[in-house]
Each structure stands twice: as structure tokens, then as C-alpha cells.
Amino acid sequence: MEDAVDILLDLKHDLGKYLLLPLRMLPADASDEAFREALRRALFETRKQGTTVRSGADIWEEFRRELVPFSSTGWYLRLSRDVAAALALADRIPDPALHRPEATEILGRVAGTTAAILAEWRRKP
């Protein structure tokens, strides 16, 4: 389980934090166009390090491979569901029915679910 804890801590930072960052950096009165551009960056330019740009899907794929030994656990299934919902927002970027609060909530589930899983483990004797 110690391996899973380390992986989830990294995932919470590398994916959970950076998926939300572009939306959190928007001013409250940002235009719809600015929101959609921030969402695009959140999903397709999730993590930039120097000249390297990684998408949320690429980051998740790396973590998913590390988590294969845990893939039948309930916590992994919860996390996978929330990551899939976040990444599926890519198809909804042009959808005028998608608004910032909904996108923020969906993206926030990745870090929230990861934090909840880690908290559950800390409470176990």
C-alpha cells in the first residue's frame, strides 16, 4: 500500500492540481471564450515543464500503468471514473451548455477523490 500512497500523492499533484489551475487562475468575470481556452489548456496542456507539454490524458496513462496492481480495487475504480469524467470534458469544450462551475467541479473531483482515498487510508488502524 505504501507504493500506492506515493503514486496517489504524485497523481494528486501532477494531475489533480494542474487540471484545475487554468480555471482557478481565471478572473471571476472571465468571458466564455476565456473559460473555454482555459479548459482547453487544462486538458491538453496540463503540465508544462520547460519545453515539455503533457496532456491530462498522457499524465493519467502514466499513472494508470503504475496503478495496474490496484486496478480491481474500489478506490481505483472511483478514481478512474472521476479521471474519465474530467478527461471527457475535452469533447464538451465547444458545448455552450457547459459552464465554468460544472467544469470546475468535474475537474476538482480528481484531486478530491485522491485526497479522500488517502484520508481513508490514514484513518485505518
C-alpha positions as CSV (number, residue, x, y, z in Angstrom):
1,M,0.0,0.0,0.0
2,E,2.9,2.3,0.6
3,D,3.6,2.3,-3.2
4,A,0.0,3.3,-3.8
5,V,0.3,6.2,-1.4
6,D,3.3,7.6,-3.1
7,I,1.7,7.2,-6.5
8,L,-1.5,8.9,-5.4
9,L,0.3,11.8,-3.8
10,D,2.1,12.4,-7.1
11,L,-1.1,12.0,-9.0
12,K,-2.9,14.5,-6.8
13,H,-0.2,17.0,-7.5
14,D,0.6,16.2,-11.2
15,L,-2.9,15.7,-12.4
16,G,-5.4,16.9,-9.8
17,K,-3.7,20.3,-9.1
18,Y,-2.8,21.1,-12.7
19,L,-6.1,20.2,-14.2
20,L,-7.7,22.9,-12.1
21,L,-5.0,25.5,-12.3
22,P,-6.0,27.2,-15.6
23,L,-9.6,27.6,-14.4
24,R,-8.6,28.8,-10.9
25,M,-6.3,31.5,-12.5
26,L,-9.2,33.0,-14.5
27,P,-10.8,36.1,-13.0
28,A,-14.3,35.7,-11.7
29,D,-15.7,37.7,-14.6
30,A,-13.8,35.9,-17.4
31,S,-15.6,35.6,-20.7
32,D,-17.0,32.4,-22.0
33,E,-14.2,32.4,-24.6
34,A,-11.5,32.7,-21.9
35,F,-13.2,29.9,-19.9
36,R,-13.1,27.6,-22.9
37,E,-9.5,28.4,-23.6
38,A,-8.6,27.8,-20.0
39,L,-10.4,24.4,-20.1
40,R,-8.6,23.5,-23.3
41,R,-5.2,24.3,-21.6
42,A,-6.3,22.4,-18.5
43,L,-6.9,19.2,-20.6
44,F,-4.4,19.4,-23.4
45,E,-1.5,21.4,-21.8
46,T,-2.0,20.2,-18.3
47,R,1.6,20.2,-17.2
48,K,4.4,22.2,-18.7
49,Q,8.0,21.7,-17.7
50,G,10.4,23.6,-19.8
51,T,9.6,22.8,-23.4
52,T,7.8,19.6,-22.5
53,V,4.0,19.9,-22.5
54,R,1.8,17.0,-21.3
55,S,-1.9,16.5,-21.6
56,G,-4.1,15.2,-18.8
57,A,-4.7,12.0,-20.7
58,D,-0.9,11.4,-21.1
59,I,-0.4,12.0,-17.4
60,W,-3.2,9.7,-16.4
61,E,-1.9,7.0,-18.7
62,E,1.4,7.1,-16.9
63,F,-0.2,6.8,-13.5
64,R,-2.7,4.2,-14.7
65,R,0.2,1.9,-15.7
66,E,1.7,2.3,-12.3
67,L,-1.6,1.5,-10.6
68,V,-2.3,-1.7,-12.6
69,P,-1.7,-3.9,-9.5
70,F,-4.6,-2.0,-7.8
71,S,-6.9,-1.9,-10.8
72,S,-9.6,-4.2,-9.2
73,T,-9.9,-2.2,-6.0
74,G,-12.9,0.0,-5.3
75,W,-10.7,3.1,-4.7
76,Y,-9.1,2.7,-8.1
77,L,-12.4,2.3,-9.8
78,R,-13.7,5.5,-8.1
79,L,-10.6,7.4,-9.2
80,S,-10.7,6.1,-12.7
81,R,-14.4,7.1,-13.0
82,D,-13.6,10.7,-11.9
83,V,-10.5,11.0,-14.2
84,A,-12.5,9.7,-17.1
85,A,-15.2,12.3,-16.5
86,A,-12.6,15.1,-16.3
87,L,-10.9,14.0,-19.5
88,A,-14.3,13.6,-21.2
89,L,-14.7,17.4,-20.9
90,A,-12.4,17.7,-23.9
91,D,-15.4,16.7,-26.1
92,R,-17.6,19.3,-24.4
93,I,-15.3,22.4,-24.7
94,P,-17.4,23.9,-27.6
95,D,-20.7,23.0,-25.9
96,P,-22.5,26.2,-24.9
97,A,-24.3,24.3,-22.2
98,L,-21.0,23.6,-20.3
99,H,-20.4,26.3,-17.8
100,R,-17.4,27.1,-15.6
101,P,-18.9,25.9,-12.3
102,E,-19.7,22.5,-13.7
103,A,-16.3,22.1,-15.4
104,T,-14.5,23.2,-12.2
105,E,-16.5,20.7,-10.1
106,I,-15.8,17.8,-12.5
107,L,-12.1,18.6,-12.8
108,G,-11.9,19.1,-9.0
109,R,-13.1,15.5,-8.4
110,V,-9.7,14.2,-9.4
111,A,-7.8,15.9,-6.6
112,G,-10.8,15.5,-4.2
113,T,-11.2,11.8,-4.8
114,T,-7.5,11.2,-4.5
115,A,-7.4,13.2,-1.2
116,A,-10.4,11.2,0.1
117,I,-8.7,7.9,-0.7
118,L,-5.6,9.0,1.1
119,A,-7.6,10.2,4.1
120,E,-9.4,6.9,4.3
121,W,-6.1,5.0,4.4
122,R,-4.8,7.3,7.2
123,R,-7.8,6.6,9.4
124,K,-7.4,2.8,9.1
125,P,-5.6,1.2,12.0
